[in-house]
Amino acid sequence: MGKVLLVLLIVVAAVVVITAAVNTVLMLLQLKFIEKNVKSVKYENQLRPLYDKNSGAAVFTTDGDFSVMQLTDVHIGGGWMSFNKDRKAIEAVAAMITAEKPDLVAVTGDIAYPVPFQAGTFNNRIPAKIFGRLMEKLGVYWAPVLGNHDTEAYACFNRAYIGRYYEEHRYSKNHSEKYCLFKSGDKSLHGVGNYVVQVKNTSGVITQCLFFMDTGSYVDNDFFGIFWRYDGMHQNQIDWYEKQLKDFEKCNSKLGAGMPKSLMFFHIPIAQYKEAWNQYRENGFSDTEEVKRFYGEVGEKGGVFPSLHPDKVFETICRLGSTKGTFCGHDHLNNFSMDYKGVRLTYGLTVDYLAYVGIKKYGFQRGCTMIDIRPDGSFDCKSENYYQEKYGNADCGSVTMEHYYPKVERPV
């Protein structure tokens, strides 16, 4: 019996070592592809941030519009099972960024998808390295938040490690790349990656604050996400958000301005996404006094899967009056944007080729969201499907624009 167990252990160890070696070689092939085929984005006059000495926040300065591209749920597996799908995700991200030339890319979680029976690895550092190197080669500023899949309980590296990996640019060849604006943030706060990026005009007035918030992973002992019980923002994060805004208001007051406008980016939707959609649906898919739909729909068979952690996020947003829009991912097939009680709640289009069985053959949900921030801090946004001529997509004929779940009830 002892010999049999020993043999089994040796076999398992050999499989682990061989798989790790294969995945390392495949990662190097992806990096080689990026280095050889991805070109730096050609900006006429790229905005470059400086860092505030007091807050440490990255600050862009412009008197014109400021453009943000939201990407979400890129889902790079990083293993032998996901190699071809990862390549498609790399190509999609590169094509959309190259065409749109955003001032900033906001990535609302789940860059990585290290689910072993789909990716062929537990190593969540490989996707982080591939994506980081891709953004480095593109030469575009980017600000990510972490999603539930980025640091699964069974993944090789925890949330703090992946946060430092981005913050310290460890994916870069010489750790010298400075395009990633991620900050791990105050360690006393819940989560990793609560930070802010500012936009100022040439007079020094803060015209827009972009808050990036960690919504964690799972709650109620759902350690592996089997029961879809998702975490969210905690009170100390909300308190930090309020303090930051009040500090920024004080800075602006010295220049004769008031509290700046702001937007918030996170992975898991807050409960009001579900409230707003249900109110819209129950009214016969028509606007109400509180809800105005701009575009999009719910494509998930189970509807909206928001945070189950009790919070005062939306109440605080409404009370302070600064944040006029929130952007999330997580629900891969939901893509609506609607105003609810004066705050615009928006889902980003996903990049995902991996998470759902056969999703690579569906193109309706794949793309990005473009956010145009005006000099007065107001904004507008629209979803951009990946399969458009401007993205030079040669893959259009290989996908269907049908819905993944065709029987889900939708607006006409």
C-alpha positions in Angstrom: 0.0 0.0 0.0 2.9 2.3 0.9 4.6 1.7 -2.5 1.3 2.4 -4.4 0.9 5.7 -2.5 4.5 6.6 -3.2 4.1 5.9 -6.9 0.9 8.0 -7.0 2.6 10.9 -5.3 5.5 10.7 -7.8 3.1 10.6 -10.8 1.2 13.6 -9.4 4.4 15.5 -8.8 5.6 14.8 -12.3 2.3 16.0 -13.8 2.4 19.2 -11.8 6.0 19.9 -12.9 5.4 19.0 -16.5 2.2 21.2 -16.6 4.0 24.1 -15.0 6.9 23.8 -17.5 4.5 23.6 -20.5 2.5 26.6 -19.2 5.7 28.6 -18.8 6.7 27.9 -22.4 3.3 28.9 -23.6 3.4 32.1 -21.6 6.7 33.0 -23.2 5.1 32.4 -26.6 2.3 34.8 -25.8 4.9 37.4 -24.6 6.8 36.9 -27.8 3.7 37.4 -29.9 3.0 40.7 -28.0 6.5 41.9 -28.5 6.5 41.0 -32.2 3.0 41.9 -33.3 1.5 44.5 -31.0 2.4 48.1 -31.9 2.5 51.1 -29.6 -0.6 53.3 -29.9 0.2 56.5 -31.9 -1.1 59.5 -30.0 -0.9 63.0 -31.4 -0.4 64.4 -27.9 -0.7 61.8 -25.2 -1.7 63.1 -21.8 0.8 62.0 -19.1 0.0 62.0 -15.4 2.0 63.5 -12.6 1.6 62.4 -9.0 0.2 64.6 -6.3 2.7 65.0 -3.5 0.1 64.9 -0.7 -2.3 62.2 -1.8 -0.1 60.2 -4.1 -2.9 60.2 -6.7 -2.1 60.2 -10.4 -3.2 63.5 -11.9 -3.9 64.2 -15.6 -4.1 67.8 -16.6 -6.3 69.0 -19.5 -8.7 71.8 -20.4 -10.3 69.5 -23.0 -12.3 66.3 -23.0 -10.8 63.2 -21.2 -11.5 59.8 -22.7 -11.7 56.6 -20.7 -12.1 53.1 -22.1 -13.6 50.5 -19.8 -12.6 46.9 -20.3 -13.9 44.1 -18.1 -13.6 40.4 -17.6 -10.8 39.9 -20.1 -10.4 36.4 -18.6 -6.9 35.4 -19.6 -6.5 31.8 -18.4 -2.7 31.6 -18.8 -2.6 27.8 -19.2 -2.3 25.1 -21.9 -6.1 24.7 -22.2 -6.8 28.4 -22.8 -3.8 29.3 -25.1 -5.8 30.0 -28.3 -8.6 31.8 -26.4 -6.1 33.9 -24.6 -4.5 34.9 -27.9 -7.9 36.1 -29.1 -8.4 38.2 -26.0 -5.0 39.7 -26.5 -5.8 40.6 -30.0 -9.2 42.1 -29.1 -7.8 44.3 -26.4 -5.0 45.5 -28.6 -7.3 46.3 -31.5 -9.8 48.3 -29.5 -7.2 50.3 -27.7 -5.3 51.0 -30.9 -8.4 52.3 -32.6 -9.9 54.3 -29.8 -6.6 55.8 -28.4 -8.1 56.5 -24.9 -6.4 58.7 -22.4 -6.9 56.0 -19.8 -8.1 52.4 -19.7 -10.1 51.4 -16.7 -10.2 47.6 -16.2 -13.0 46.6 -13.9 -11.8 43.2 -12.8 -11.1 39.6 -13.8 -8.1 40.1 -16.0 -7.3 36.6 -14.9 -9.3 33.4 -15.1 -7.1 30.7 -13.5 -9.9 28.1 -13.3 -7.9 24.8 -13.8 -10.5 22.8 -15.7 -10.8 25.6 -18.3 -7.4 27.2 -18.2 -5.2 24.3 -17.3 -3.5 26.2 -14.5 -3.9 27.6 -11.0 -1.3 30.2 -11.7 -3.0 33.6 -11.7 0.3 35.5 -12.0 0.7 34.3 -15.7 -2.4 36.2 -16.9 -1.3 39.3 -14.9 2.1 39.2 -16.6 0.6 38.7 -20.1 -1.9 41.6 -19.7 0.6 43.9 -18.0 3.2 43.3 -20.8 0.4 43.9 -23.4 -0.5 47.3 -21.9 3.2 48.1 -21.6 3.7 47.5 -25.3 0.7 49.5 -26.2 2.0 52.4 -24.2 -1.4 53.4 -22.7 -2.1 54.4 -19.2 -4.4 51.9 -17.4 -6.0 51.5 -14.0 -7.4 48.1 -12.9 -9.4 46.8 -10.0 -9.3 43.2 -8.9 -12.3 40.9 -9.5 -13.2 37.6 -7.8 -11.5 35.5 -10.4 -8.2 37.4 -10.2 -7.4 35.8 -6.9 -9.5 32.7 -6.4 -9.0 30.8 -3.1 -7.3 28.0 -5.1 -5.1 30.3 -7.1 -1.3 30.3 -6.6 -1.1 34.0 -5.5 -3.3 36.0 -3.1 -4.8 39.4 -3.5 -2.0 41.3 -1.7 0.6 39.7 -4.0 -1.2 40.4 -7.2 -1.8 44.0 -6.1 1.9 44.5 -5.5 2.6 42.7 -8.8 0.7 45.4 -10.6 1.7 48.3 -8.4 5.4 47.5 -8.7 5.2 46.7 -12.4 6.8 43.2 -11.8 5.4 42.1 -15.2 7.6 44.6 -16.9 11.0 43.6 -18.4 12.9 45.8 -16.0 10.1 46.7 -13.5 10.4 50.1 -15.1 7.1 50.5 -16.9 5.0 53.3 -15.4 1.7 53.1 -17.4 -0.1 51.1 -14.7 -1.7 53.5 -12.2 -2.8 50.7 -9.8 -2.3 51.4 -6.1 -2.8 48.8 -3.4 -4.1 51.6 -1.2 -4.4 52.0 2.6 -3.9 48.6 4.2 -6.4 49.5 6.9 -9.2 49.5 4.3 -11.0 46.4 3.2 -9.6 44.9 0.0 -6.6 45.7 -2.2 -6.7 48.5 -4.7 -8.8 51.4 -3.3 -7.4 54.4 -5.0 -8.2 57.5 -7.0 -7.1 59.1 -10.3 -7.7 62.8 -10.8 -8.3 65.0 -13.8 -7.5 68.7 -13.3 -7.6 71.8 -15.6 -4.7 74.1 -16.1 -5.9 76.3 -13.3 -5.4 73.4 -10.9 -9.1 72.8 -10.3 -10.0 69.1 -9.9 -12.7 68.5 -12.6 -13.1 64.8 -12.2 -12.1 62.1 -9.7 -12.0 58.5 -10.8 -12.5 56.1 -7.9 -11.3 52.5 -8.2 -12.8 50.3 -5.5 -12.2 46.7 -4.5 -15.4 44.7 -4.2 -13.7 41.5 -3.0 -14.8 38.0 -3.9 -17.2 36.0 -1.9 -19.2 36.0 1.4 -21.2 33.6 3.6 -18.4 30.9 3.5 -18.8 30.6 -0.2 -15.0 30.3 -0.5 -15.0 28.9 -4.1 -17.9 30.9 -5.5 -20.0 27.8 -6.0 -23.2 29.4 -4.7 -22.6 32.8 -6.4 -22.6 34.8 -3.1 -20.6 37.8 -3.8 -18.8 40.4 -1.6 -18.9 44.1 -2.1 -17.6 47.4 -0.6 -17.3 47.6 3.2 -18.0 50.6 5.4 -14.3 51.7 5.9 -14.0 51.9 2.1 -17.1 54.1 1.9 -15.8 56.3 4.7 -12.5 56.6 2.8 -14.3 57.6 -0.3 -16.3 60.3 1.5 -13.1 61.7 3.2 -11.3 61.8 -0.1 -14.1 63.8 -1.7 -14.3 66.3 1.1 -10.5 66.7 1.0 -10.7 67.4 -2.7 -13.6 69.9 -2.1 -11.3 71.8 0.3 -8.5 71.9 -2.4 -11.0 73.2 -5.0 -12.5 75.8 -2.6 -9.1 77.5 -2.5 -9.5 78.1 -6.2 -13.1 79.2 -6.0 -14.5 75.8 -7.1 -16.7 73.3 -5.3 -16.7 69.5 -4.9 -15.5 67.8 -8.0 -17.6 65.5 -10.1 -16.6 61.8 -9.9 -17.1 58.4 -11.4 -16.6 55.0 -9.6 -15.2 51.8 -11.1 -15.5 48.3 -9.4 -16.1 44.7 -10.4 -19.2 43.3 -8.6 -22.3 45.4 -9.1 -23.9 47.1 -6.1 -27.5 46.2 -5.2 -29.0 49.1 -7.0 -28.2 47.6 -10.4 -30.7 44.9 -9.6 -33.2 47.3 -8.1 -33.1 49.6 -11.1 -33.4 46.7 -13.6 -36.2 45.0 -11.7 -38.1 48.3 -11.6 -37.7 48.8 -15.3 -38.7 45.2 -16.1 -41.7 45.3 -13.8 -42.9 48.5 -15.6 -43.1 46.6 -18.9 -39.5 47.4 -19.9 -40.3 51.1 -19.8 -38.8 54.0 -17.9 -40.2 55.1 -14.6 -39.9 58.2 -12.5 -36.7 56.8 -11.0 -35.3 54.8 -13.9 -34.2 55.9 -17.3 -32.6 53.3 -19.6 -30.0 54.6 -22.1 -29.1 51.3 -23.7 -28.4 47.6 -23.2 -30.1 44.7 -21.4 -29.8 41.8 -19.0 -28.5 38.7 -20.8 -27.7 36.5 -17.8 -30.2 33.7 -17.2 -30.3 34.5 -13.5 -30.6 38.3 -14.0 -28.3 40.6 -12.0 -25.9 39.1 -9.5 -25.0 42.0 -7.1 -23.0 42.2 -3.9 -24.7 40.5 -1.0 -22.6 42.4 1.6 -24.9 45.1 3.2 -23.5 48.5 2.5 -24.4 52.2 2.2 -22.5 52.8 -1.1 -25.4 54.1 -3.1 -26.9 56.1 -0.2 -23.5 57.8 0.3 -23.1 58.5 -3.4 -26.5 60.2 -3.5 -26.0 62.2 -0.3 -22.6 63.6 -1.4 -23.8 64.3 -4.9 -20.4 64.0 -6.6 -20.4 60.6 -8.3 -22.7 60.7 -11.3 -21.8 57.3 -12.8 -20.6 53.9 -11.8 -19.1 51.2 -14.0 -18.8 47.5 -13.2 -18.3 44.1 -14.9 -18.8 40.6 -13.4 -22.1 39.7 -15.0 -20.7 38.7 -18.4 -23.9 39.0 -20.4 -25.4 42.1 -18.8 -24.6 45.3 -20.7 -27.2 47.9 -19.7 -26.6 51.6 -18.8 -29.4 53.3 -16.9 -30.0 56.3 -14.7 -31.3 55.4 -11.3 -32.2 58.2 -8.9 -29.7 60.5 -10.6 -26.8 58.1 -10.9 -25.9 56.3 -14.1 -25.3 52.6 -13.5 -23.4 51.0 -16.4 -22.2 47.5 -17.1 -19.1 47.2 -19.4 -19.0 44.9 -22.4 -16.8 41.9 -21.7 -13.8 40.6 -23.7 -14.2 37.0 -22.4 -13.5 34.1 -24.7 -13.2 31.5 -21.9 -15.6 31.5 -18.9 -18.8 30.3 -20.5 -18.9 27.1 -22.6 -18.8 28.1 -26.3 -18.7 31.8 -25.6 -15.9 32.3 -28.1 -18.5 31.8 -30.8 -20.8 34.6 -29.6 -20.0 38.2 -30.3 -23.0 40.3 -29.1 -21.6 40.8 -25.6 -17.9 41.4 -26.6 -16.4 44.9 -26.7 -15.6 47.9 -24.6 -17.3 51.0 -23.2 -16.1 54.5 -24.1 -16.6 57.2 -21.6 -16.2 60.9 -22.6 -15.6 63.2 -19.7 -16.1 66.9 -20.5 -14.2 69.9 -19.0 -17.0 70.6 -16.6 -16.9 67.1 -15.2 -20.0 65.9 -16.9 -19.8 62.7 -19.0 -21.5 60.4 -21.5 -20.7 56.8 -22.3 -21.6 54.2 -25.0 -20.9 50.6 -25.6 -18.8 49.6 -28.6 -19.1 46.1 -30.0 -15.8 44.5 -30.9 -17.0 43.3 -34.3 -16.8 46.7 -36.1 -14.8 47.7 -39.1 -12.9 50.3 -37.1 -11.3 47.6 -35.1 -10.1 45.8 -38.2 -11.7 42.6 -37.1 -10.9 39.7 -39.3 -12.7 37.3 -36.9 -16.2 38.6 -37.6 -17.3 35.6 -39.7 -16.5 33.2 -36.9 -19.0 34.5 -34.4 -22.8 34.8 -34.2 -24.5 38.0 -33.0 -27.3 35.9 -31.4 -27.8 36.0 -27.6 -26.0 33.3 -25.6 -29.3 32.8 -23.6 -32.0 33.5 -26.3 -34.9 32.9 -23.9 -34.0 35.6 -21.4 -36.8 38.2 -21.3 -35.6 41.5 -22.8 -36.7 44.9 -24.0 -38.2 44.9 -27.5 
